[in-house]
């Protein structure tokens, strides 16, 4: 793990670019220790505040005598881009470009609009491209959410249910186009309601495995070479978070989404699901900047039979973050129940380094009409590196452990939830 972290931080040293928020030059006090990126955790910036991020480290290395105050207002867009080498259980090593833009706001009560994009090519010959945005309009009167993705995605599939084995698997390959779009209207303080449309299309689906296959997998469920799901949504949202990349204490989030897939819209078959997503952030201990965060993410099939690759699975959420400790798609089923808690704490006084410890549980049903099975725990710890103090964006690097020898490194731009 240490080797991966060193490589990752070294790449960041070369590749980080942030624009749109520098201020007038302010003479900086001469540090009492060597001026380089590796002593940044000990550095307390003089001037407006003591908060330090990776760009401050670059300023120190290249002897740019500017003080970038954390308290600058987001009157301009903040752009972060990170070309890097990553590693995950599902992809192996991958070269990627991750970027996000936090848009300016007109008054301090506005929620922060953000656009996130990701382009990745992996050791397993996967292509992953994604654009996700959360846009707030007209003094938070409207919320527009977008999740557009294209994947060329060879992957291992372990079959259905919570009792599947790591030794029995299918080698599946497919192309996938995801177009998810919703628009919500404010109906009360922090309450929103509105429609949406989700399109999920898989094609060129193949399975090259011939032996050691799952007992209940894709073939038993009903293998197809392509699938189409087009669903009309009803969204109910309660959201007091001002920022998605690093929610503050005493904020909360609740999203209920009813999806009805209709054949006249282009679905192969009619089916309905309900998503329940709840998150809460508490200061702990009271009065500190440390946060105890809770997450519950659940998907229930109400009626019908969706295509196999549309079934809920580990890390099938928007940012593929559920189930740290397990490979993406490790468990798949008709119903998916998930809960996680995480403690976020500072390590250095200047905010450059932080840490987390986390634990999660998940469980699934094997198929239609069957009960939720065994509870599957995961746990781990990680570090946080302050990439951009103006948007409060962290690089998250976690090590997770699951059951049955499952373990690995998990990386994220921004907090996991």
NORLIN-V542901 format. One record per pair of residues at least 6 apart in sequence whose C-alpha atoms are under 6 Angstrom apart, sorted by the first residue. I is the first residue (numbers start at 1). J is the second residue. D is the distance in Angstrom with one decimal. If there is no record, write none. Layout:
# NORLIN-V542901
((I;J;D) (I;J;D))
This chain:
# NORLIN-V542901
((15;82;5.9) (15;83;5.9) (16;82;5.5) (17;81;5.8) (18;79;5.5) (18;80;5.1) (19;79;5.7) (20;76;5.9) (20;78;5.8) (25;66;4.7) (26;66;5.3) (26;67;5.8) (27;65;6.0) (28;65;5.9) (36;61;5.1) (37;57;5.0) (41;348;5.9) (41;352;5.8) (44;50;5.1) (44;350;5.7) (48;69;5.4) (50;350;5.5) (51;350;4.7) (51;351;5.6) (52;350;5.6) (52;352;5.5) (53;352;5.4) (53;386;4.9) (53;387;5.4) (53;388;5.7) (53;389;5.7) (54;387;5.0) (70;389;5.9) (70;390;5.6) (74;104;5.2) (75;104;5.1) (76;104;5.1) (77;102;5.7) (77;103;4.7) (77;104;5.2) (78;101;5.6) (78;102;5.2) (79;100;6.0) (79;101;4.5) (80;99;5.4) (80;100;5.4) (81;98;5.7) (81;99;4.2) (82;97;5.6) (82;98;5.2) (83;96;5.7) (83;97;4.3) (84;95;6.0) (84;96;5.5) (85;94;5.6) (85;95;4.7) (86;93;5.6) (86;94;5.1) (87;93;4.4) (88;409;5.8) (88;410;5.8) (89;327;5.1) (90;327;5.4) (90;328;5.6) (91;122;5.6) (91;124;5.8) (92;123;5.4) (93;122;5.9) (93;123;5.2) (94;121;5.6) (94;122;4.0) (94;123;5.7) (95;120;5.8) (95;121;5.6) (96;119;5.6) (96;120;4.2) (97;118;5.8) (97;119;5.3) (98;117;5.9) (98;118;4.6) (99;116;5.9) (99;117;5.3) (100;115;5.5) (100;116;4.3) (101;114;5.6) (101;115;5.2) (102;113;5.9) (102;114;4.5) (103;113;5.4) (110;139;5.8) (111;242;4.6) (112;242;5.7) (112;243;5.3) (113;134;5.6) (113;135;4.6) (113;136;5.6) (114;133;5.7) (114;134;5.5) (115;132;5.9) (115;133;4.2) (116;131;5.8) (116;132;5.1) (116;133;6.0) (117;130;5.5) (117;131;4.4) (118;129;5.5) (118;130;5.2) (119;128;5.7) (119;129;4.5) (120;127;5.9) (120;128;5.0) (121;127;4.9) (126;152;5.5) (126;153;4.9) (127;151;5.5) (127;152;5.0) (128;151;4.7) (129;149;5.6) (129;150;5.4) (130;148;5.8) (130;149;4.3) (131;147;5.9) (131;148;5.3) (132;146;5.4) (132;147;4.5) (133;145;5.7) (133;146;5.1) (134;144;6.0) (134;145;4.7) (135;143;5.7) (135;144;5.1) (136;142;5.8) (136;143;4.7) (141;186;5.1) (142;184;5.6) (142;185;4.8) (143;183;5.8) (143;184;5.1) (144;182;5.8) (144;183;4.5) (145;181;5.9) (145;182;5.3) (146;180;5.8) (146;181;4.8) (147;180;5.0) (148;178;5.4) (148;179;4.7) (149;177;5.9) (149;178;5.0) (150;176;5.7) (150;177;4.7) (151;175;5.6) (151;176;5.1) (152;175;4.5) (153;173;5.8) (153;174;5.6) (154;172;5.7) (154;173;4.0) (155;172;5.4) (156;170;5.7) (156;171;4.9) (157;169;5.5) (157;170;5.1) (158;169;4.6) (158;214;5.9) (159;214;5.3) (159;216;5.6) (159;217;3.9) (160;216;5.8) (160;217;5.8) (160;332;5.0) (160;333;5.2) (160;366;5.2) (161;332;5.8) (161;333;5.3) (161;364;5.5) (161;365;5.3) (161;366;3.9) (162;363;5.9) (162;364;5.5) (162;373;5.8) (162;374;5.8) (168;212;5.0) (168;213;4.9) (168;214;4.7) (169;213;4.9) (169;214;5.3) (170;209;5.4) (170;213;5.7) (171;207;5.5) (171;208;5.6) (171;209;5.3) (172;206;5.6) (172;207;4.5) (173;205;5.6) (173;206;5.3) (174;203;6.0) (174;204;5.3) (174;205;4.3) (175;202;5.6) (175;203;5.4) (176;201;5.8) (176;202;4.5) (177;201;5.3) (178;199;5.8) (178;200;4.8) (179;198;5.9) (179;199;5.0) (180;198;4.3) (181;196;5.5) (181;197;5.5) (182;195;5.9) (182;196;3.9) (183;194;5.7) (184;192;5.7) (184;193;5.0) (184;194;4.0) (185;192;5.3) (185;193;5.4) (185;194;5.9) (186;192;4.3) (190;238;5.5) (190;239;5.5) (191;237;5.7) (191;238;4.6) (192;236;5.9) (192;237;4.9) (193;235;5.5) (193;236;4.7) (194;234;6.0) (194;235;5.3) (195;233;5.3) (195;234;4.8) (196;232;5.9) (196;233;4.6) (197;231;5.8) (197;232;4.8) (197;233;5.7) (198;230;5.7) (198;231;5.1) (199;229;5.8) (199;230;4.5) (200;229;5.1) (201;227;5.8) (201;228;4.6) (202;226;5.3) (202;227;5.2) (203;226;4.2) (204;225;5.8) (205;225;4.6) (205;226;5.9) (228;267;5.2) (228;268;5.5) (229;267;4.3) (230;261;5.3) (230;266;5.8) (230;267;5.0) (231;259;5.7) (231;260;5.0) (231;261;3.8) (232;259;5.7) (232;260;5.3) (233;258;5.6) (233;259;4.6) (234;257;5.7) (234;258;5.2) (235;256;5.9) (235;257;4.7) (236;255;5.8) (236;256;5.1) (237;254;5.7) (237;255;4.6) (238;253;5.6) (238;254;5.0) (239;253;4.5) (240;251;5.3) (240;252;5.5) (241;247;5.9) (241;251;5.3) (245;393;5.9) (245;414;4.7) (245;415;5.7) (246;415;5.6) (249;281;4.9) (249;282;4.9) (249;283;5.3) (250;281;5.5) (250;282;5.2) (251;281;5.6) (252;279;5.6) (252;280;4.5) (253;278;5.6) (253;279;5.0) (254;277;5.7) (254;278;4.5) (255;277;5.1) (256;275;5.6) (256;276;4.9) (257;274;5.7) (257;275;5.0) (258;273;6.0) (258;274;4.7) (259;272;5.5) (259;273;5.3) (260;272;4.6) (261;270;5.2) (261;271;5.3) (262;270;5.1) (263;269;5.8) (263;270;5.9) (270;304;5.9) (271;303;5.4) (271;304;4.1) (271;305;5.8) (271;306;6.0) (272;302;5.4) (272;303;5.3) (273;300;5.5) (273;301;4.4) (273;302;5.2) (274;299;5.7) (274;300;5.3) (275;298;5.8) (275;299;4.5) (276;297;5.9) (276;298;5.2) (277;296;5.8) (277;297;4.5) (278;295;5.8) (278;296;5.2) (279;294;5.5) (279;295;4.5) (280;293;5.7) (280;294;5.2) (281;292;5.9) (281;293;4.5) (282;291;5.5) (282;292;5.2) (283;290;5.8) (283;291;4.6) (284;290;5.6) (284;291;5.5) (284;292;5.9) (290;344;5.6) (290;345;4.6) (291;343;5.9) (291;344;5.1) (292;342;5.9) (292;343;4.6) (293;341;5.6) (293;342;5.2) (294;340;5.8) (294;341;4.5) (295;339;5.6) (295;340;5.1) (296;338;5.7) (296;339;4.4) (297;338;5.1) (298;336;5.5) (298;337;4.6) (298;338;5.8) (299;335;5.8) (299;336;5.2) (300;335;4.7) (312;332;5.8) (312;333;5.9) (312;336;6.0) (313;329;5.3) (313;331;5.5) (313;332;4.2) (314;323;5.8) (314;328;5.6) (314;329;4.8) (314;330;5.9) (314;331;5.5) (315;321;5.2) (315;322;4.5) (315;328;5.2) (324;400;5.4) (325;378;5.3) (325;400;3.9) (325;401;4.1) (325;402;4.5) (325;407;5.0) (326;402;5.9) (326;406;5.8) (333;364;5.4) (333;365;5.2) (333;366;5.2) (334;365;5.5) (334;367;5.0) (335;364;5.3) (335;365;5.3) (336;364;4.7) (337;362;5.5) (337;363;5.3) (338;361;5.8) (338;362;4.4) (339;360;5.6) (339;361;5.5) (340;359;5.8) (340;360;4.1) (341;358;5.7) (341;359;5.7) (342;357;5.7) (342;358;4.2) (343;356;5.4) (343;357;5.4) (344;355;5.9) (344;356;4.6) (345;354;5.7) (345;355;5.4) (346;354;4.2) (347;353;5.4) (347;354;4.7) (352;385;5.8) (352;386;4.9) (353;384;5.6) (353;385;5.0) (354;383;5.7) (354;384;4.7) (355;382;5.7) (355;383;4.3) (355;384;5.5) (356;381;5.5) (356;382;5.2) (357;380;5.9) (357;381;4.2) (358;379;5.5) (358;380;5.5) (359;378;5.6) (359;379;4.1) (360;377;5.6) (360;378;5.1) (361;376;5.3) (361;377;4.3) (362;375;5.8) (362;376;5.2) (363;375;5.0) (364;372;5.2) (364;373;5.9) (365;371;5.4) (365;372;4.3) (365;373;5.7) (378;401;5.6) (378;402;4.4) (379;400;5.6) (379;401;5.5) (380;399;5.6) (380;400;4.4) (380;401;5.9) (381;398;5.7) (381;399;5.7) (382;397;5.5) (382;398;3.9) (382;399;6.0) (383;397;5.6) (384;394;5.8) (384;395;5.6) (384;396;5.0) (385;394;5.3) (385;395;5.1) (386;394;4.6) (387;393;5.7) (387;394;5.3) (393;414;5.2) (394;414;4.9) (395;413;5.1) (395;414;5.9) (396;411;5.5) (396;412;4.9) (397;410;5.9) (397;411;4.7) (398;409;5.7) (398;410;5.1) (399;408;5.7) (399;409;4.6) (400;407;5.5) (400;408;5.6) (401;407;4.2))
